[in-house]
Amino acid sequence: MSVLADKARTEVLKLYGNRLRLRVCGLHREGNRLLMVRHRGINASDTFWCPPGGGLQFGESTREGLVREFDEETGLKIDAGDMLFVNEFREPPLHALELFFAVHVLSGTIRQGLDPEMSLDGQIIEEVRMMTFEEIKSYPPNEVHSLFGRCRSLEDVFALRGILD
């Protein structure tokens, strides 16, 4: 594992380990592709793909938080649409309740963003891009968000409802 990966993992554990987080996440689709972010420092393989999102700040509404997170991670200005489902992410020592929303892009160009809670040499975002469902499913299950294990198509992702645990 690289020095940067070690630094990222240390920062993830320090900031988020052994505590419950509330996260907001957005699903943005363009045709047969979904916007995804690749993180390091989340699991042993050091590759973890998931839809954009992050933790809410105190006093911030879920929609405000989602707009902020999309801007920080992807450079896109969005409108948060309907809330679709809740996912309980449990990968000890990480534990988060994730509220997933449909997202509509208003403006901007996709770029690799920054995570402002992390130091410059401890950044965990490695790549941001549109991916087909087949590309997402080509990764080992531990390298993609668990919601994709429940789905056989991109349509299935947007049909998820309720609490996933």
Secondary structure as UniProt FT lines:
FT   HELIX           3..16
FT   TURN            17..18
FT   STRAND          19..27
FT   STRAND          29..30
FT   TURN            31..32
FT   STRAND          33..39
FT   TURN            44..45
FT   STRAND          48..50
FT   STRAND          53..55
FT   TURN            58..59
FT   HELIX           62..74
FT   STRAND          77..91
FT   TURN            92..93
FT   STRAND          94..107
FT   TURN            116..117
FT   HELIX           120..122
FT   STRAND          125..132
FT   HELIX           133..137
FT   HELIX           141..143
FT   HELIX           146..150
FT   HELIX           154..159
FT   STRAND          162..164
//
